[in-house]
Amino acid sequence: MNAISLHCRYVLKKLLTTNGNSWHLYIKKPVAQLMGITPDEYTVIINIENKTLYVKKIKNNEFEQFKDLMHKKLLKRGSGYGLSLQVALLELLEINPEKDMVEYEVNGQVLTIKKAD
């Protein structure tokens, strides 16, 4: 019997919203579900490479394994989640949140965020 691999890829563009000293990306519930986010486990690790932010969910029992990486908790927002992005992160991504749109993509269980073309 052959193994079947499901591979989902969604690309969306949107503006960030402001919240005090940071900016938020709203992640709708279906996107969060593709990433494996659940109401009980919504801690993510983030990594920046080549002006792209990579976000991946970690389980509560994996926290010690990823303690040296930057981690965040997603904020519960309505039926989805919000990812808070500080200005320093946006500067590394070369995103001006007041005028630039971001492109985010779910590829497997990894969310990638970068400046939209």
PAVO-837729 format. One record per residue (C-alpha): x, y, z; residue number from 1; residue in one letter. Coordinates in pm, 1 decimal. Example, Ala and Ser with C-alpha at 12.3 -4.5 7.8 and 13.67 -1.06 7.14 Angstrom:
SITE/x/y/z/num/residu
SITE/1230.0/-450.0/780.0/1/A $
SITE/1367.0/-106.0/714.0/2/S $
END
This chain:
SITE/x/y/z/num/residu
SITE/0.0/0.0/0.0/1/M $
SITE/136.0/342.5/-92.8/2/N $
SITE/155.5/615.6/168.9/3/A $
SITE/-38.6/928.5/81.4/4/I $
SITE/107.9/1262.4/183.1/5/S $
SITE/-119.8/1562.0/216.1/6/L $
SITE/47.9/1887.7/126.7/7/H $
SITE/-150.6/2209.0/163.7/8/C $
SITE/-27.0/2545.8/47.4/9/R $
SITE/-218.1/2869.5/90.3/10/Y $
SITE/-82.2/3216.0/5.1/11/V $
SITE/-265.1/3521.2/137.2/12/L $
SITE/-188.7/3894.6/139.4/13/K $
SITE/-303.7/4144.0/398.7/14/K $
SITE/-215.6/4452.8/597.7/15/L $
SITE/-97.0/4430.3/955.7/16/L $
SITE/-302.4/4596.5/1228.5/17/T $
SITE/-153.3/4812.9/1500.1/18/T $
SITE/-179.3/4737.6/1870.2/19/N $
SITE/17.7/4972.0/2094.2/20/G $
SITE/390.1/4934.5/2023.5/21/N $
SITE/354.3/4629.1/1802.8/22/S $
SITE/174.4/4511.1/1492.2/23/W $
SITE/-49.0/4206.2/1459.2/24/H $
SITE/-115.8/3954.0/1188.3/25/L $
SITE/-455.6/3791.8/1228.6/26/Y $
SITE/-447.8/3419.0/1154.1/27/I $
SITE/-790.3/3277.5/1074.4/28/K $
SITE/-899.7/2954.8/1237.9/29/K $
SITE/-866.7/2733.9/923.8/30/P $
SITE/-508.4/2855.6/872.8/31/V $
SITE/-428.5/2788.6/1238.7/32/A $
SITE/-575.0/2439.3/1205.4/33/Q $
SITE/-347.2/2368.2/908.8/34/L $
SITE/-53.3/2462.6/1131.7/35/M $
SITE/-176.6/2224.6/1401.1/36/G $
SITE/-268.6/2505.0/1641.8/37/I $
SITE/-519.2/2401.6/1908.0/38/T $
SITE/-679.1/2601.6/2190.8/39/P $
SITE/-449.9/2419.2/2436.0/40/D $
SITE/-125.2/2442.8/2238.6/41/E $
SITE/-52.8/2769.0/2065.8/42/Y $
SITE/312.4/2841.3/2138.5/43/T $
SITE/522.3/2896.2/1827.9/44/V $
SITE/889.6/2933.5/1749.0/45/I $
SITE/1000.1/3196.0/1503.2/46/I $
SITE/1306.7/3221.8/1285.4/47/N $
SITE/1413.6/3479.3/1025.7/48/I $
SITE/1603.0/3383.4/711.5/49/E $
SITE/1640.8/3585.2/390.6/50/N $
SITE/1385.6/3849.8/497.0/51/K $
SITE/1126.9/3579.4/563.6/52/T $
SITE/977.8/3497.7/903.2/53/L $
SITE/913.1/3127.2/966.5/54/Y $
SITE/656.9/3036.8/1232.8/55/V $
SITE/606.4/2681.3/1356.2/56/K $
SITE/391.9/2546.8/1637.9/57/K $
SITE/560.2/2355.4/1915.7/58/I $
SITE/387.2/2124.7/2157.7/59/K $
SITE/401.1/2190.6/2529.1/60/N $
SITE/628.6/1888.7/2582.1/61/N $
SITE/875.2/2018.7/2316.0/62/E $
SITE/936.5/2351.3/2489.0/63/F $
SITE/1267.5/2246.7/2647.1/64/E $
SITE/1398.4/2124.5/2311.1/65/Q $
SITE/1343.6/2469.6/2152.8/66/F $
SITE/1431.0/2688.2/2453.0/67/K $
SITE/1716.9/2860.7/2266.9/68/D $
SITE/1492.4/2978.1/1981.7/69/L $
SITE/1263.7/3279.8/1994.1/70/M $
SITE/917.6/3169.1/2095.8/71/H $
SITE/583.5/3344.7/2125.5/72/K $
SITE/232.2/3263.7/2229.8/73/K $
SITE/-35.7/3339.8/1976.1/74/L $
SITE/-305.9/3570.1/2107.2/75/L $
SITE/-663.2/3440.3/2092.9/76/K $
SITE/-861.7/3677.5/1867.9/77/R $
SITE/-1223.4/3595.5/1788.2/78/G $
SITE/-1231.3/3260.1/1613.2/79/S $
SITE/-863.1/3281.7/1517.5/80/G $
SITE/-529.8/3396.1/1656.4/81/Y $
SITE/-308.7/3702.6/1640.5/82/G $
SITE/67.6/3700.0/1599.5/83/L $
SITE/230.5/4004.4/1756.9/84/S $
SITE/524.4/4141.0/1556.0/85/L $
SITE/747.6/4399.5/1719.7/86/Q $
SITE/892.8/4683.2/1511.8/87/V $
SITE/1245.0/4533.3/1535.9/88/A $
SITE/1123.2/4212.5/1366.9/89/L $
SITE/951.8/4411.3/1093.7/90/L $
SITE/1270.7/4609.5/1033.2/91/E $
SITE/1464.3/4284.4/984.6/92/L $
SITE/1199.4/4179.4/732.0/93/L $
SITE/1215.6/4525.7/567.5/94/E $
SITE/840.3/4571.9/611.9/95/I $
SITE/689.2/4914.8/668.8/96/N $
SITE/361.8/4817.1/837.4/97/P $
SITE/200.7/5152.0/759.2/98/E $
SITE/216.1/5095.6/382.6/99/K $
SITE/341.1/4745.1/298.1/100/D $
SITE/123.5/4438.2/274.1/101/M $
SITE/255.1/4108.1/399.8/102/V $
SITE/224.8/3779.3/223.1/103/E $
SITE/177.0/3476.9/438.8/104/Y $
SITE/177.1/3117.9/334.5/105/E $
SITE/106.4/2792.5/509.8/106/V $
SITE/325.0/2518.2/373.8/107/N $
SITE/268.0/2202.5/570.9/108/G $
SITE/264.1/2315.6/933.2/109/Q $
SITE/496.2/2612.7/880.4/110/V $
SITE/367.8/2966.6/836.1/111/L $
SITE/599.2/3196.5/636.5/112/T $
SITE/559.4/3572.7/641.1/113/I $
SITE/735.8/3821.3/413.1/114/K $
SITE/683.3/4153.3/242.7/115/K $
SITE/435.8/4119.5/-44.7/116/A $
SITE/561.2/4195.5/-393.6/117/D $
END
